[in-house]
Amino acid sequence: MHLNWRKYGSLFLAVIILWMLVIISAVAYAQSSIITGTKTHIHSRILGEDREIWVHVPESNGPGSIFAPQRYPVIYVLDGDDHFNAVVDITNQLSKDGMNALLPPMIVVGILNTNRTRDLTPTHVAAVPMMDSMSAAHSGGGENFIAFLQHELIPHIDSLYPAAPYRLFIGHSLGGLMAVHALINHTNLFNACIAIDPSMMWDNQHLLKQAQAALAGKDFTGRALYLAMANTMQNGMDTVTVQKATDFMNMHPRSILELGHALDAHPHNGLHYSWKYYPDYNHHTIPLVAAYDGLQSIFSFYKYELPFDTFFQPGYKNDSLLTAHYENVSRNMGYKVLPPEDLYNMLGYQLMSSKQYDRAHYFFMQNINNYPRSFNTYDSMGDLYMAKGDKQAAKKYYLQSLAVKETADTRKKVEQLNREGVK
């Protein structure tokens, strides 16, 4: 069909201009958006359904970084749409300031629900007070859900992301129940669990009784638990009087207290644990503060107080203590945790700037040993020898850097030394 341009041309022009404005606005919006993670899906043959997951990966040492890629511990968060963003923010904030960070940078995986009661209850019950009969009818699928985590989701994350062999499980309410279930009945699946106000009264305290027996006789060496209890007691009750209460409304806090006492009663089973009562937080307000405290408790071994007031002074003699700290971190996490390349690189250059060449050499050499496939480590050592006036040794390290990766900056350094006749 032929259209009259004079009749419709102005309309076409208006439509084109509008379309361009929409595109420009969309691009501007995308460029100004703050992205905390990626939404994706995984099909579960075990559960017979697609599951939505949200994944956050630390930005450090990503594409374009001069430092070697890193692997990160992985946090699996239940009720992901409620708790994912909070856990991401906590881990990002507490892993900043590499020398005095409280946590390592971590991948965070938020698991969204399809049938929450089915997945987050380890046993089936016919009826539960304050729960509709349809939800109760679907209960008891916790073992299938654990199988989904173990055989599908965790391998999926490990195959696509730079995951280290350290996993942490966080759950609230029924999710907290599943965190305790995983610790007690699938002890090797997660290195650590945070159970936030867990529903330990479920199925007449079935899991609580299992936990009491397991804590008395099972070896939990290398595993950690943080247990958080909210203030859900009825008016006039406290943590002493509630232990004698038999009504359903007080069964929830009483069950958590009984789990806490069971933890205290068996301090020699190898479990690194801590539990805390939060009198100022209820069941719905406790997740954020409990996740914050729980992560710090579990990673209490991670922080290293670098003595800034003396570290960069020429008389400081304890550089090896920082390396020993990461050896201790490795023992606690169960795999080799290397000191961050960017941290040692920064320390080396700072010491080099004050002509503490031997100390700078220590940190640069540690990086070479730890990251032999990083071009930056050799380039930094070359810079050190240049500062010392040993151009021949500097050229050797620059060439080693280029052998790993051709970079314009290092090539210019070599070409300059060639012009100067350095062999």
C-alpha positions as CSV (number, residue, x, y, z in Angstrom):
1,M,0.0,0.0,0.0
2,H,1.3,3.4,-1.0
3,L,1.1,6.2,1.6
4,N,1.0,9.9,1.0
5,W,4.2,11.2,2.6
6,R,3.0,14.7,2.8
7,K,-0.1,13.5,4.6
8,Y,1.6,11.0,7.0
9,G,5.2,12.2,7.0
10,S,4.9,14.3,10.1
11,L,3.3,11.4,11.9
12,F,6.1,9.1,10.9
13,L,8.7,11.6,12.0
14,A,7.0,12.0,15.4
15,V,6.9,8.2,15.8
16,I,10.6,7.9,15.0
17,I,11.6,10.6,17.4
18,L,9.5,9.1,20.1
19,W,11.0,5.7,19.4
20,M,14.5,7.2,19.6
21,L,13.7,8.9,22.9
22,V,12.5,5.6,24.4
23,I,15.7,3.8,23.3
24,I,17.9,6.6,24.7
25,S,16.0,6.6,28.0
26,A,16.3,2.8,28.2
27,V,20.0,3.0,27.6
28,A,20.4,5.8,30.2
29,Y,18.4,3.8,32.7
30,A,20.5,0.7,32.1
31,Q,23.7,2.7,32.6
32,S,22.5,4.2,35.8
33,S,21.1,1.0,37.3
34,I,22.7,-0.6,40.3
35,I,23.0,-4.3,39.7
36,T,23.4,-6.7,42.7
37,G,23.0,-10.0,40.9
38,T,21.7,-12.0,38.1
39,K,18.3,-13.8,37.9
40,T,18.5,-17.2,36.2
41,H,16.7,-20.5,36.2
42,I,17.7,-24.2,36.6
43,H,15.5,-27.1,35.7
44,S,15.3,-29.7,38.5
45,R,14.6,-33.3,37.4
46,I,14.5,-34.2,41.1
47,L,11.7,-31.7,41.9
48,G,10.1,-31.8,38.5
49,E,10.1,-28.0,38.0
50,D,12.1,-25.0,37.0
51,R,13.6,-23.0,39.9
52,E,14.5,-19.4,39.9
53,I,17.8,-18.4,41.5
54,W,19.5,-15.1,42.0
55,V,23.3,-15.0,41.9
56,H,25.8,-12.4,43.0
57,V,29.5,-12.6,42.2
58,P,32.1,-10.3,43.7
59,E,33.4,-7.7,41.3
60,S,37.0,-7.9,42.4
61,N,39.4,-9.4,39.9
62,G,36.8,-9.7,37.1
63,P,37.4,-9.3,33.4
64,G,40.0,-6.6,32.7
65,S,41.7,-6.8,36.1
66,I,45.4,-7.0,36.2
67,F,45.2,-9.5,39.0
68,A,44.7,-13.3,38.8
69,P,41.1,-14.6,39.0
70,Q,40.0,-15.6,42.5
71,R,37.6,-18.3,43.8
72,Y,35.0,-17.4,46.4
73,P,33.1,-19.2,49.1
74,V,29.4,-19.6,48.3
75,I,26.4,-18.7,50.5
76,Y,23.1,-20.4,49.7
77,V,20.2,-18.3,51.0
78,L,16.7,-19.7,51.4
79,D,13.7,-17.4,50.8
80,G,15.9,-15.6,48.3
81,D,13.5,-12.9,47.3
82,D,13.3,-11.8,51.0
83,H,17.0,-12.2,52.1
84,F,19.2,-12.2,49.0
85,N,19.8,-8.4,48.8
86,A,20.5,-8.1,52.5
87,V,23.1,-10.9,52.5
88,V,24.8,-9.4,49.4
89,D,25.0,-6.0,51.1
90,I,26.4,-7.5,54.3
91,T,29.1,-9.5,52.5
92,N,30.1,-6.6,50.3
93,Q,30.4,-4.3,53.2
94,L,32.3,-6.6,55.5
95,S,34.7,-7.9,52.9
96,K,35.9,-4.4,52.0
97,D,39.3,-3.1,53.1
98,G,41.3,-6.2,52.3
99,M,43.8,-5.8,55.1
100,N,41.2,-5.6,57.9
101,A,38.2,-7.2,56.2
102,L,35.9,-9.2,58.5
103,L,34.8,-11.7,55.7
104,P,36.2,-13.0,52.4
105,P,34.4,-11.8,49.3
106,M,31.6,-14.4,48.6
107,I,29.3,-15.6,45.9
108,V,25.7,-15.3,47.1
109,V,23.0,-17.6,45.7
110,G,19.4,-16.8,46.6
111,I,16.9,-19.7,46.2
112,L,13.3,-18.6,45.5
113,N,10.3,-20.7,46.5
114,T,7.8,-22.6,44.5
115,N,6.2,-24.6,47.3
116,R,7.8,-23.4,50.5
117,T,6.2,-25.7,53.0
118,R,6.9,-28.7,50.8
119,D,10.6,-27.9,50.4
120,L,11.5,-26.5,53.8
121,T,10.0,-29.3,56.1
122,P,11.9,-32.5,56.6
123,T,8.9,-34.5,57.8
124,H,5.2,-34.7,56.8
125,V,2.5,-33.6,59.2
126,A,-1.3,-33.9,58.6
127,A,-2.2,-30.7,60.4
128,V,-0.4,-27.8,62.1
129,P,-2.0,-25.0,64.2
130,M,-2.0,-21.7,62.3
131,M,-1.2,-23.4,58.9
132,D,-3.8,-24.1,56.3
133,S,-4.6,-27.8,55.5
134,M,-3.4,-27.5,51.9
135,S,0.1,-26.4,52.9
136,A,0.3,-29.1,55.6
137,A,-0.8,-31.7,53.0
138,H,2.3,-30.9,50.9
139,S,4.8,-30.9,53.8
140,G,7.7,-33.3,54.2
141,G,9.6,-32.7,50.9
142,G,12.8,-31.6,52.6
143,E,14.9,-34.6,51.6
144,N,14.0,-34.1,48.0
145,F,14.9,-30.4,48.3
146,I,18.3,-31.4,49.9
147,A,18.8,-33.8,47.0
148,F,18.1,-30.9,44.6
149,L,20.7,-28.8,46.3
150,Q,23.3,-31.5,46.5
151,H,23.0,-33.1,43.1
152,E,21.7,-30.2,40.9
153,L,22.1,-26.7,42.2
154,I,25.5,-26.9,43.9
155,P,27.1,-28.6,40.9
156,H,25.4,-26.1,38.6
157,I,26.9,-23.2,40.6
158,D,30.3,-24.8,40.8
159,S,30.4,-25.3,37.0
160,L,29.4,-21.8,36.0
161,Y,31.0,-19.5,38.7
162,P,34.4,-19.2,40.4
163,A,33.2,-21.2,43.5
164,A,35.7,-22.3,46.2
165,P,35.0,-25.5,48.1
166,Y,33.4,-23.8,51.1
167,R,29.6,-23.5,51.3
168,L,27.4,-21.7,53.8
169,F,23.6,-22.2,54.3
170,I,21.3,-19.5,55.6
171,G,17.7,-20.0,56.5
172,H,15.0,-18.2,58.5
173,S,11.9,-19.8,60.2
174,L,11.2,-23.0,58.2
175,G,14.4,-22.2,56.3
176,G,16.2,-22.2,59.6
177,L,14.7,-25.6,60.3
178,M,16.2,-26.8,57.0
179,A,19.6,-25.3,57.9
180,V,19.6,-27.4,61.2
181,H,18.4,-30.4,59.2
182,A,21.2,-30.1,56.8
183,L,23.8,-29.8,59.6
184,I,22.5,-32.8,61.5
185,N,21.6,-35.2,58.7
186,H,23.8,-34.0,55.8
187,T,26.8,-32.8,57.8
188,N,29.2,-32.7,54.9
189,L,27.0,-30.7,52.5
190,F,27.7,-27.3,54.0
191,N,30.7,-26.1,56.0
192,A,28.6,-23.7,58.0
193,C,24.9,-23.0,58.7
194,I,23.0,-19.9,60.0
195,A,19.7,-20.9,61.5
196,I,17.6,-17.8,62.2
197,D,14.7,-18.3,64.6
198,P,14.2,-21.8,63.2
199,S,10.8,-23.6,63.5
200,M,12.2,-26.3,65.8
201,M,8.7,-27.1,67.1
202,W,7.8,-28.6,63.7
203,D,6.3,-32.1,63.9
204,N,6.3,-32.3,67.7
205,Q,10.0,-31.3,67.8
206,H,11.0,-34.2,65.6
207,L,14.2,-32.6,64.4
208,L,15.0,-31.1,67.8
209,K,15.1,-34.6,69.2
210,Q,17.4,-35.8,66.3
211,A,19.7,-32.8,66.9
212,Q,19.9,-33.5,70.7
213,A,21.0,-37.1,69.9
214,A,23.4,-36.1,67.1
215,L,25.1,-33.4,69.2
216,A,25.7,-35.9,71.9
217,G,27.3,-38.6,69.7
218,K,28.4,-37.3,66.3
219,D,31.6,-35.6,65.2
220,F,31.1,-32.2,63.7
221,T,34.7,-31.2,63.3
222,G,35.2,-28.6,60.6
223,R,31.5,-27.5,60.8
224,A,30.0,-24.3,62.2
225,L,26.5,-23.2,63.3
226,Y,25.1,-19.8,64.3
227,L,21.7,-20.0,66.0
228,A,19.6,-16.9,66.4
229,M,16.5,-16.7,68.6
230,A,13.9,-13.9,68.3
231,N,11.6,-12.6,71.0
232,T,8.4,-14.5,70.2
233,M,7.4,-15.2,73.8
234,Q,4.0,-14.3,75.1
235,N,3.6,-11.3,77.4
236,G,4.9,-11.9,80.8
237,M,7.2,-14.7,79.7
238,D,11.0,-14.7,79.7
239,T,13.7,-17.2,78.7
240,V,13.5,-18.9,82.1
241,T,9.7,-19.2,82.5
242,V,9.1,-20.1,78.8
243,Q,11.0,-23.4,79.3
244,K,8.1,-24.6,81.5
245,A,5.4,-23.5,79.1
246,T,3.5,-26.3,77.3
247,D,1.1,-24.3,75.0
248,F,1.7,-24.2,71.3
249,M,2.3,-20.4,71.2
250,N,5.4,-20.7,73.4
251,M,6.6,-24.0,71.9
252,H,8.5,-22.1,69.2
253,P,10.9,-20.2,71.5
254,R,11.1,-23.1,74.0
255,S,12.2,-25.4,71.2
256,I,15.0,-23.0,70.1
257,L,16.2,-22.6,73.7
258,E,16.3,-26.4,74.0
259,L,18.5,-26.6,70.9
260,G,20.8,-23.9,72.3
261,H,21.1,-25.8,75.6
262,A,21.9,-29.0,73.7
263,L,24.7,-27.1,71.9
264,D,26.1,-25.9,75.2
265,A,25.9,-29.4,76.7
266,H,28.2,-30.9,74.1
267,P,31.2,-28.6,73.6
268,H,33.6,-31.4,72.6
269,N,31.9,-32.7,69.4
270,G,34.0,-30.5,67.2
271,L,31.2,-28.1,66.2
272,H,32.2,-24.4,66.2
273,Y,29.0,-22.8,67.3
274,S,27.4,-19.7,68.8
275,W,23.8,-18.9,69.7
276,K,22.2,-15.7,70.8
277,Y,18.8,-14.4,72.0
278,Y,17.7,-11.1,70.5
279,P,15.2,-9.6,72.9
280,D,14.6,-6.5,70.8
281,Y,13.7,-8.3,67.6
282,N,10.7,-10.4,66.7
283,H,10.4,-13.2,64.2
284,H,10.0,-10.9,61.2
285,T,12.7,-8.3,62.1
286,I,15.5,-10.6,63.2
287,P,16.9,-11.9,59.8
288,L,19.1,-8.9,58.9
289,V,20.8,-8.5,62.3
290,A,21.2,-12.3,62.7
291,A,22.8,-12.8,59.3
292,Y,25.2,-9.9,60.1
293,D,26.2,-11.4,63.5
294,G,26.2,-14.9,62.2
295,L,28.6,-14.3,59.4
296,Q,31.0,-12.5,61.7
297,S,30.8,-15.3,64.2
298,I,31.4,-18.1,61.6
299,F,34.4,-16.1,60.1
300,S,35.8,-15.0,63.4
301,F,39.1,-16.4,62.3
302,Y,39.3,-14.3,59.2
303,K,40.1,-10.8,60.5
304,Y,43.7,-9.7,60.7
305,E,44.5,-6.4,62.4
306,L,47.3,-5.0,60.3
307,P,49.3,-2.7,62.6
308,F,49.3,0.4,60.4
309,D,51.1,2.5,62.9
310,T,54.2,0.3,62.8
311,F,53.9,-1.9,59.7
312,F,55.4,0.5,57.2
313,Q,58.2,1.6,59.6
314,P,61.7,0.4,58.6
315,G,62.1,-1.5,61.8
316,Y,59.1,-3.8,61.4
317,K,60.2,-7.5,61.4
318,N,56.9,-9.5,61.3
319,D,55.9,-9.6,57.6
320,S,55.6,-13.4,57.8
321,L,52.7,-13.0,60.3
322,L,50.4,-11.9,57.5
323,T,51.3,-15.0,55.5
324,A,50.8,-17.2,58.6
325,H,47.3,-15.6,59.1
326,Y,46.2,-16.9,55.7
327,E,47.6,-20.3,56.5
328,N,45.3,-20.2,59.6
329,V,42.4,-19.1,57.4
330,S,43.1,-22.1,55.2
331,R,43.0,-24.5,58.1
332,N,39.7,-23.1,59.2
333,M,38.1,-23.2,55.8
334,G,39.4,-26.6,54.8
335,Y,41.2,-25.5,51.5
336,K,44.2,-23.5,50.5
337,V,43.3,-19.8,50.8
338,L,45.9,-17.6,49.1
339,P,46.7,-14.1,50.3
340,P,45.0,-11.7,47.9
341,E,47.4,-10.8,45.0
342,D,46.2,-7.2,45.0
343,L,46.9,-6.8,48.8
344,Y,50.4,-8.1,48.6
345,N,51.0,-6.1,45.4
346,M,49.9,-2.9,47.2
347,L,52.1,-3.7,50.2
348,G,55.1,-4.3,48.0
349,Y,54.8,-1.0,46.1
350,Q,54.2,0.9,49.4
351,L,57.4,-0.6,50.9
352,M,59.3,0.0,47.6
353,S,58.4,3.7,47.7
354,S,60.1,4.0,51.1
355,K,63.1,2.0,49.8
356,Q,62.4,-1.0,52.0
357,Y,63.5,-3.2,49.1
358,D,64.0,-6.5,51.0
359,R,60.5,-6.3,52.5
360,A,59.0,-5.4,49.1
361,H,60.8,-8.4,47.6
362,Y,59.2,-10.6,50.2
363,F,55.7,-9.7,49.2
364,F,56.4,-9.6,45.5
365,M,58.0,-13.1,45.7
366,Q,55.0,-14.4,47.7
367,N,52.8,-13.3,44.8
368,I,55.0,-15.0,42.2
369,N,54.9,-18.2,44.2
370,N,51.1,-18.0,44.8
371,Y,50.1,-16.7,41.4
372,P,52.7,-18.0,38.8
373,R,50.2,-17.5,35.9
374,S,49.7,-13.8,36.7
375,F,51.6,-11.5,34.4
376,N,51.4,-8.7,37.0
377,T,53.5,-10.5,39.6
378,Y,56.5,-10.6,37.4
379,D,56.0,-7.1,36.2
380,S,55.9,-5.8,39.8
381,M,59.1,-7.7,40.6
382,G,60.7,-6.1,37.5
383,D,59.7,-2.6,38.8
384,L,61.4,-3.5,42.1
385,Y,64.7,-4.3,40.4
386,M,64.4,-1.2,38.3
387,A,64.0,0.8,41.6
388,K,67.1,-0.9,42.9
389,G,69.1,-0.1,39.8
390,D,69.5,-3.7,38.6
391,K,68.2,-3.3,35.0
392,Q,69.3,-6.8,33.9
393,A,67.3,-8.5,36.6
394,A,64.4,-6.2,35.9
395,K,64.4,-7.1,32.2
396,K,64.4,-10.8,33.1
397,Y,61.2,-10.4,35.1
398,Y,59.6,-8.2,32.5
399,L,60.2,-10.9,29.9
400,Q,58.7,-13.4,32.2
401,S,55.6,-11.2,32.5
402,L,55.3,-11.0,28.7
403,A,55.7,-14.8,28.4
404,V,52.5,-15.0,30.5
405,K,50.6,-12.2,28.7
406,E,51.6,-9.6,26.2
407,T,50.8,-6.1,27.6
408,A,51.7,-2.8,26.1
409,D,53.0,-1.3,29.4
410,T,55.5,-4.1,30.0
411,R,56.5,-4.2,26.3
412,K,57.4,-0.5,26.5
413,K,59.6,-1.2,29.5
414,V,61.5,-3.9,27.7
415,E,61.9,-1.8,24.5
416,Q,63.3,1.0,26.6
417,L,65.8,-1.4,28.2
418,N,66.7,-2.7,24.8
419,R,67.5,0.8,23.6
420,E,69.7,1.2,26.5
421,G,71.6,-2.0,25.5
422,V,70.6,-4.0,28.6
423,K,71.1,-7.7,27.9
